[in-house]
Amino acid sequence: MKTSPPPLKVRATEGVRLHLEDGRVLIDGIASWWTSCHGYNHPHIKAAVARQLEIMPHVMFGGLTHEPAEILARRLAAILPGDLNHVFFSDSGSVAVEVAMKMALQFWLNRGDAGRTRFLAFKGGYHGDTLGAMSICDPGEGMHSAFTGLLPPQPALDLPRNPASIDVLDRFLEARGHGLAGIIVEPLVQGAGGMIFHDPETLRRIRAAADRYGLPLILDEIFTGFGRTGAMFACEAAGVVPDIMTLSKALTGGAIGLGATVASERIFDGFWSDDQAQALMHGPTFMANPLACAAANASLDLFESEPRLAQVAAIAAALEDGLAPGRKIGGVKDVRVMGAIGVLEFERLNDPKAFQKRCVEAGIWVRPFGNVVYLTPAFTIGGQELSMLTGVLMKVLST
Ligand SMILES: Cc1ncc(COP(=O)(O)O)c(C=O)c1O
């Protein structure tokens, strides 16, 4: 509160625009932390939520069920790769990750193996702000590093992308694989940890390593899912199917918070028992909220009826062009694009807050972190709006 500039007050959202109370209008370059993939206030999502609001805004999801959740679970199972058929709904991304961790831990407990208490995570990863999720983020991650020693200690390795890191992973698994409950990674793009990209081969290597040791692989698609990297789910580009997948953010088209943790048949079978103690005991009060499920179903309609992935491909091409001049700007270490993600990485971004302020003055909303300035716009963004985003960034950077 003491060190941040006062937040800008938003009066309304519309398409890719934020209307501020003081009359200014900003083009949103980051789609509210990567959520509003169809743009804000999409009429189809609004209508679905309004209809649901009349019928039933909320009902508990323990011992009761409802159509919006059942339809959504079936639709997710149908579009997810492999046999990811069993959906557990929660209310946010971090909770979806907590549920995934709990699933993996209990999967082993139910088999009588109590020695598997750790998760292998990767440097650069980010999985949320609840305590379990914090423990598997990059240990040096700015928001969480102060809590090292208080959180369960989890091993974090470099992604296995060169012979040395592949060797470290192999040796680690050989020595300590028996103590792991699972491996977790964000496929192809580590988002909040620095918009770090890796190639499909690296992901396949992680899958193969998990298989060698019988370890459940958790793919956190909370950022990458629903088209952001160019495929509907990032893991599809690598032909990798996880044992557990986490989803949130664009799941509802960004309209309302909702999380989903989706398990394969193998994981589900690990809980299928006459002994009630073997059930997954988890029940966030607002899990499977009907309004959120209605929004998510409407969002999936839009993925079916509108050319979202083609729009992502067009955004990728425009980001490549629009950000390319950044390579010539002093202090820029790397410019990279994957799908609707455009990244400018600096040797050192001296004053991100001042940078952000100048962007706002020029009419765009971005929120840099670390040494990274990025664009993750709505997939419905128009060509002119996108050029304004990249143009303003280039101008602010070069003056
Ligand atoms: C990959 C990933 N996992 C988990 C989370 C946490 O989601 P939430 O902020 O909804 O708790 C985030 C949020 O940025 C994320 O990017």
The ligand as an SDF file (V2000), in Angstrom:
LIG
                    3D

 16 16  0  0  0  0  0  0  0  0999 V2000
    0.4480  -21.3790  -14.4760 C   0  0  0  0  0  0  0  0  0  0  0  0
   -0.3530  -20.8300  -13.3300 C   0  0  0  0  0  0  0  0  0  0  0  0
   -0.7670  -21.6540  -12.3720 N   0  0  0  0  0  0  0  0  0  0  0  0
   -1.5090  -21.2120  -11.3330 C   0  0  0  0  0  0  0  0  0  0  0  0
   -1.8460  -19.8790  -11.2090 C   0  0  0  0  0  0  0  0  0  0  0  0
   -2.6630  -19.4130  -10.0540 C   0  0  0  0  0  0  0  0  0  0  0  0
   -3.9630  -19.0940  -10.4590 O   0  0  0  0  0  0  0  0  0  0  0  0
   -4.8660  -18.1130   -9.5870 P   0  0  0  0  0  0  0  0  0  0  0  0
   -4.2300  -16.7730   -9.6380 O   0  0  0  0  0  0  0  0  0  0  0  0
   -6.2130  -18.1540  -10.2590 O   0  0  0  0  0  0  0  0  0  0  0  0
   -4.9230  -18.6770   -8.2060 O   0  0  0  0  0  0  0  0  0  0  0  0
   -1.4100  -18.9820  -12.1840 C   0  0  0  0  0  0  0  0  0  0  0  0
   -1.7140  -17.5500  -12.0600 C   0  0  0  0  0  0  0  0  0  0  0  0
   -1.1310  -16.6930  -12.6760 O   0  0  0  0  0  0  0  0  0  0  0  0
   -0.6420  -19.4700  -13.2800 C   0  0  0  0  0  0  0  0  0  0  0  0
   -0.2010  -18.6530  -14.2460 O   0  0  0  0  0  0  0  0  0  0  0  0
  1  2  1  0
  2  3  1  0
  2 15  2  0
  3  4  2  0
  4  5  1  0
  5  6  1  0
  5 12  2  0
  6  7  1  0
  7  8  1  0
  8  9  2  0
  8 10  1  0
  8 11  1  0
 12 13  1  0
 12 15  1  0
 13 14  2  0
 15 16  1  0
M  END
$$$$
